[in-house]
């Protein structure tokens, strides 16, 4: 029987349980594929191999949940390694992507870095070194998920030092309505899957698409900063648009959840604009880059007042978006730390020019 162009080194795909942390190696030379499979035989993950980029992409589309790392040779016919890894990144940006080549040119390294490739290895390679580098690059990729990509790049470009600054930003807080009651009725593993897949991931991608930086997750709350590192004139507008799109997406997910398992995704959103302090804050053993100031408190307060499907904004935010979006005046609210109530406005997600 002819061999499949995609192989694994121990078990047949048709009988293998999802590995969730598998490695896919792509190279047009069969001898190299066999060598790498042998080198990684004792590693705690399944190793798959593919002879070209097209075959690898087709395999990954069918088994995306099984693959955590992809290594591709740089020089391959039809579709080179960089093109292949870029396509894979579009399928799943969480996958660790590594270029392996015997043509270690500066141009190739620069191109890989510019495309967001996670690591760069060269042939010939020592088996011990190969295993160590795969682990090192994979761990670095995972650690980068604990901070936003923008903050990571800023730290990397500033030799590890981020100067504190006092500047204007727009803060968005998002929270699930009725989460405490729901969490008492849902198994913990189902709750984690719900938070990650149906809430944090889609809402975080919406914020990212509008150039917002997810600052932190606090229980079932999410704090997003617009203008965290480089303030822009339309930070407030992008934040409000993100809030509207989040509500629209949450409604879609909520409908699907109700039909499937009875869980709910009803969220409230609060947004405020103003000057904050942004910098690295924390103890000797745990630090984070974050923003603190009255706009953070106001956004959190408005989020607490927002009903399911509502986006509440402060007057400071309203003044910056009133020419572009519709807003309904709401009763003033009291905020801890301020002597007088503040004006608030509600953004109706329906009919907005998003």
RAURBEL-V539533 format. One record per pair of residues at least 12 apart in sequence whose C-alpha atoms are under 8 Angstrom apart, sorted by sequence separation. I is the first residue (numbers start at 0). J is the second residue. D is the distance in Angstrom with one decimal. If there is no record, write none. Layout:
BEGIN
i = {I/I}
j = {J/J}
d = {D/D}
END
This chain:
BEGIN
i = {36/71/84/211/212/225/252/253/277/278/301/330/331/71/84/98/211/212/225/277/329/330/211/250/276/277/298/328/329/69/210/211/212/249/250/275/276/298/328/329/32/211/249/275/276/297/328/329/81/206/249/275/327/328/80/98/103/118/274/275/326/327/97/102/117/274/275/326/327/96/97/98/99/100/101/102/246/273/274/275/326/327/29/95/96/97/98/99/100/101/273/325/326/22/24/26/27/28/95/96/97/98/99/100/101/199/272/324/325/21/22/23/24/25/26/27/97/99/117/271/20/21/22/23/24/25/26/27/51/271/20/21/22/23/24/25/26/51/53/69/71/73/194/18/21/23/25/52/67/68/69/70/71/72/73/74/211/242/271/325/18/25/51/52/56/67/68/69/70/71/72/73/210/211/270/271/314/317/324/8/52/59/63/66/67/68/69/70/71/72/209/269/270/313/314/324/8/68/70/73/85/209/269/270/313/314/323/25/53/56/60/81/269/313/314/52/56/85/239/269/270/312/313/8/23/84/206/209/238/269/270/311/312/268/269/311/312/268/269/300/311/312/206/267/268/310/311/9/205/267/269/309/310/8/235/267/268/297/309/310/7/8/267/296/309/310/7/8/205/267/296/309/7/205/266/267/270/308/6/7/95/178/266/267/268/269/270/271/272/5/6/95/265/266/267/268/269/270/271/273/5/6/23/202/265/266/267/268/269/270/271/272/4/5/21/22/25/175/271/272/4/5/19/20/21/22/23/24/25/26/27/95/174/175/271/4/18/19/20/21/22/23/24/25/26/174/202/270/17/18/19/20/21/22/23/24/25/173/174/201/17/18/19/20/22/27/172/173/5/26/27/172/173/4/5/172/227/171/172/198/170/171/5/170/171/170/169/170/197/168/169/168/169/168/250/167/168/168/246/149/167/227/246/166/246/147/169/147/168/169/198/224/147/168/171/243/146/170/242/68/169/171/239/214/214/150/149/181/235/236/235/236/235/233/236/38/176/177/38/175/176/175/176/35/39/175/176/38/174/175/173/174/173/174/173/172/173/171/172/171/172/171/170/171/169/170/247/169/170/246/169/243/168/169/243/244/167/168/243/167/168/166/167/168/166/167/165/166/244/165/166/243/165/166/164/165/163/164/240/163/164/163/162/163/161/161/170/169/170/172/171/172/170/171/174/173/174/172/176/176/150/169}
j = {48/83/96/223/224/237/264/265/289/290/313/342/343/84/97/111/224/225/238/290/342/343/225/264/290/291/312/342/343/84/225/226/227/264/265/290/291/313/343/344/48/227/265/291/292/313/344/345/98/223/266/292/344/345/98/116/121/136/292/293/344/345/116/121/136/293/294/345/346/116/117/118/119/120/121/122/266/293/294/295/346/347/50/116/117/118/119/120/121/122/294/346/347/44/46/48/49/50/117/118/119/120/121/122/123/221/294/346/347/44/45/46/47/48/49/50/120/122/140/294/44/45/46/47/48/49/50/51/75/295/45/46/47/48/49/50/51/76/78/94/96/98/219/44/47/49/51/78/93/94/95/96/97/98/99/100/237/268/297/351/45/52/78/79/83/94/95/96/97/98/99/100/237/238/297/298/341/344/351/36/80/87/91/94/95/96/97/98/99/100/237/297/298/341/342/352/37/97/99/102/114/238/298/299/342/343/352/55/83/86/90/111/299/343/344/83/87/116/270/300/301/343/344/40/55/116/238/241/270/301/302/343/344/301/302/344/345/302/303/334/345/346/241/302/303/345/346/45/241/303/305/345/346/45/272/304/305/334/346/347/45/46/305/334/347/348/46/47/244/306/335/348/47/245/306/307/310/348/47/48/136/219/307/308/309/310/311/312/313/47/48/137/307/308/309/310/311/312/313/315/48/49/66/245/308/309/310/311/312/313/314/315/48/49/65/66/69/219/315/316/49/50/64/65/66/67/68/69/70/71/72/140/219/220/316/50/64/65/66/67/68/69/70/71/72/220/248/316/64/65/66/67/68/69/70/71/72/220/221/248/65/66/67/68/70/75/220/221/54/75/76/221/222/54/55/222/277/222/223/249/222/223/58/223/224/224/224/225/252/224/225/225/226/226/308/226/227/230/308/212/230/290/309/230/310/212/234/213/234/235/264/290/214/235/238/310/214/238/310/137/238/242/310/288/289/228/228/262/316/319/319/320/320/319/323/126/264/265/127/264/265/265/266/126/130/266/267/130/266/267/266/267/267/268/268/268/269/268/269/269/270/270/270/271/270/271/348/271/272/348/272/346/272/273/347/348/272/273/348/273/274/273/274/275/274/275/274/275/353/275/276/353/276/277/276/277/276/277/353/277/278/278/278/279/278/279/294/294/295/298/298/299/298/299/302/302/303/302/306/307/288/316}
d = {7.9/7.7/6.3/6.2/5.1/7.7/6.8/6.9/5.6/6.7/7.9/6.8/5.9/7.3/7.9/7.6/5.7/6.3/6.4/4.2/7.2/6.6/4.7/7.3/5.5/6.6/7.5/7.8/5.3/7.7/6.9/7.3/6.8/6.0/7.1/6.1/5.4/7.7/6.2/5.1/6.5/8.0/6.6/5.5/6.3/7.5/4.5/6.6/7.3/7.2/7.1/4.7/5.3/6.5/6.7/7.5/6.2/6.0/7.1/7.2/5.8/5.1/6.2/7.4/6.7/7.8/7.0/5.4/6.6/5.5/5.7/6.3/6.2/6.5/5.4/7.9/7.0/7.6/7.1/8.0/4.8/7.9/7.4/7.9/5.3/4.6/4.9/4.7/4.8/4.5/5.5/6.5/6.9/6.9/7.3/7.8/7.8/7.1/6.2/6.7/5.7/6.0/5.3/5.6/6.7/7.7/5.7/8.0/7.4/5.1/6.3/5.9/6.1/5.8/6.6/4.6/7.2/6.8/6.8/5.3/6.1/4.9/4.9/4.6/4.7/4.8/5.2/5.7/6.9/7.2/7.6/6.0/6.1/5.6/6.3/5.7/6.2/7.6/7.3/7.1/8.0/6.1/7.5/6.9/7.4/7.4/6.1/5.9/7.6/5.5/6.2/6.1/6.4/6.0/5.9/7.0/8.0/6.6/6.2/6.9/6.7/6.9/7.5/7.2/7.4/5.0/4.5/5.0/4.7/5.2/4.6/5.1/7.7/7.2/7.7/4.9/7.5/7.2/6.4/6.0/7.0/7.8/7.5/7.1/6.2/6.0/6.2/5.8/5.8/5.4/5.9/8.0/4.7/7.4/5.5/6.8/7.9/7.8/6.6/7.9/7.1/7.5/4.8/7.9/6.3/5.7/7.7/6.9/7.6/7.6/7.3/6.7/6.3/4.8/7.1/5.2/6.5/8.0/7.2/7.2/7.0/5.7/6.4/7.3/7.9/7.6/7.8/6.5/7.5/4.5/7.5/6.7/5.3/7.2/3.8/5.6/6.3/4.6/7.5/6.9/4.6/7.5/5.8/5.6/8.0/5.7/6.3/7.5/6.3/7.3/6.8/6.9/5.3/7.3/6.7/7.8/6.1/6.6/7.0/7.1/7.0/6.0/4.9/7.7/7.0/7.8/5.5/6.6/7.2/5.5/8.0/7.8/4.1/6.7/7.4/5.2/7.6/7.9/5.4/6.0/7.8/7.4/5.1/6.0/6.3/5.8/6.3/5.8/7.2/6.8/5.2/6.1/5.1/5.9/5.5/4.8/4.9/4.7/5.1/7.1/5.4/6.7/6.8/5.9/6.4/7.6/6.4/6.3/5.8/6.5/7.9/5.6/7.9/4.6/5.6/5.7/7.7/6.2/6.7/5.1/5.9/7.2/5.6/5.9/4.4/6.1/6.3/5.9/6.2/6.2/7.9/6.5/5.9/7.0/5.6/6.3/7.9/4.0/5.4/5.5/4.8/4.7/4.8/4.6/5.2/4.4/7.9/7.3/7.1/4.9/5.8/4.6/6.6/5.7/6.3/5.9/6.1/5.5/6.6/7.8/5.2/7.3/6.7/7.3/7.6/6.2/6.9/5.2/7.1/7.2/7.8/5.7/6.7/7.2/7.3/4.7/7.2/5.8/6.5/7.8/7.1/5.1/7.3/5.9/6.4/4.8/6.0/6.4/6.9/6.7/5.1/5.7/6.8/5.0/7.7/7.4/6.5/6.5/5.7/7.5/6.8/7.6/7.5/7.7/8.0/6.6/6.2/6.7/6.9/5.5/7.7/7.9/7.5/7.8/6.7/7.0/7.9/7.6/6.5/7.4/6.8/7.6/8.0/7.8/6.2/7.8/8.0/7.4/5.9/7.0/6.4/5.4/6.7/7.9/7.9/5.6/7.5/7.9/8.0/6.5/5.4/5.7/5.4/7.9/7.0/4.4/6.7/7.7/5.4/6.5/6.7/5.5/5.8/6.6/4.5/5.6/6.7/7.0/5.2/5.8/6.4/4.5/5.5/6.8/7.0/5.4/6.9/5.6/6.3/7.0/4.2/7.6/5.8/6.5/7.7/7.6/7.1/5.8/5.0/5.0/6.3/7.9/4.1/6.9/5.0/6.2/6.6/5.7/7.9/5.6/6.7/7.9/4.5/7.7/5.8/6.3/7.1/5.4/6.3/5.7/6.6/4.3/6.7/7.1/6.9/7.1/6.6/7.5/6.0/6.0/6.2/5.7/6.2/8.0/6.9/6.3/7.9/5.9/7.6/6.4/7.7/7.5}
END
